Amino acid sequence: DGTFYCLPDFTAYSKDSVALSKFLLEKALVVTVPGKEFGMEGHLRLSYCGTIKEIMEGVARIKWALDPEAPNEIYIGDRKLRRDWK
């Protein structure tokens, strides 16, 4: 009688949910599902069935990837990712 997903609106960042989903996977290593698949273009389906720590980490990575004011580098475990986009 419940779900572990939400479909927040990301149209302020991109109207193309497929491209945004691919971008987040490649740049922030976060898996999302394009809202287009659910008739909600511009939205992304996010799962929140993990631990609070995992959810907070995923949200932090999404913020890092989309926020132009974010630092140029982020660590995911021992792996350092660098912003190479604007």
C-alpha positions as CSV (number, residue, x, y, z in Angstrom):
1,D,0.0,0.0,0.0
2,G,3.0,2.3,-0.5
3,T,5.9,3.1,-2.7
4,F,9.5,3.9,-2.3
5,Y,9.7,6.4,-5.2
6,C,9.1,10.1,-5.7
7,L,9.0,12.1,-9.0
8,P,10.4,15.5,-8.3
9,D,10.3,18.2,-10.9
10,F,13.7,19.0,-12.4
11,T,12.5,21.3,-15.3
12,A,14.5,24.2,-13.8
13,Y,17.6,22.2,-14.8
14,S,16.4,20.4,-17.9
15,K,13.2,19.7,-19.8
16,D,14.7,16.5,-21.1
17,S,14.5,13.9,-18.4
18,V,16.3,11.2,-20.4
19,A,19.3,13.5,-21.0
20,L,19.3,14.6,-17.3
21,S,19.1,11.0,-16.1
22,K,22.1,10.1,-18.3
23,F,24.0,13.2,-17.1
24,L,23.5,12.3,-13.4
25,L,24.6,8.7,-14.0
26,E,27.8,9.7,-15.9
27,K,28.8,12.7,-13.8
28,A,27.5,12.0,-10.3
29,L,27.1,8.2,-10.4
30,V,23.5,8.4,-9.4
31,V,20.9,6.2,-11.0
32,T,17.5,7.8,-11.8
33,V,14.7,6.9,-14.1
34,P,13.5,9.5,-16.6
35,G,10.0,10.9,-15.8
36,K,9.2,10.6,-19.5
37,E,8.7,6.9,-18.9
38,F,5.8,7.8,-16.6
39,G,4.3,10.6,-18.7
40,M,6.1,13.2,-16.6
41,E,8.8,14.8,-18.8
42,G,11.1,17.0,-16.8
43,H,10.8,14.9,-13.7
44,L,13.1,12.1,-12.4
45,R,12.0,9.1,-10.5
46,L,14.1,8.7,-7.4
47,S,14.0,5.7,-5.1
48,Y,14.2,6.2,-1.3
49,C,14.3,2.6,-0.2
50,G,17.9,2.7,0.9
51,T,19.3,3.8,4.2
52,I,19.1,7.5,5.2
53,K,22.9,7.7,4.7
54,E,22.6,6.4,1.1
55,I,19.7,8.7,0.3
56,M,21.5,11.7,1.7
57,E,24.6,10.8,-0.3
58,G,22.6,10.5,-3.5
59,V,20.9,13.9,-3.0
60,A,24.3,15.5,-2.2
61,R,25.7,14.1,-5.5
62,I,22.7,15.4,-7.4
63,K,23.1,18.8,-5.8
64,W,26.8,18.8,-6.6
65,A,26.2,17.9,-10.3
66,L,23.5,20.5,-10.8
67,D,24.6,23.5,-8.6
68,P,26.9,25.8,-10.5
69,E,28.2,27.1,-7.2
70,A,29.3,23.6,-6.0
71,P,33.0,22.9,-5.5
72,N,34.9,21.6,-8.5
73,E,35.7,18.2,-6.9
74,I,33.8,15.6,-4.8
75,Y,34.9,12.3,-3.4
76,I,32.9,9.2,-3.6
77,G,34.7,6.8,-1.4
78,D,38.3,7.0,-2.6
79,R,37.3,8.2,-6.1
80,K,37.6,11.9,-6.8
81,L,35.2,13.3,-9.4
82,R,35.8,16.7,-11.1
83,R,33.4,19.0,-12.7
84,D,34.2,19.3,-16.4
85,W,30.9,21.0,-17.3
86,K,29.2,24.3,-16.6
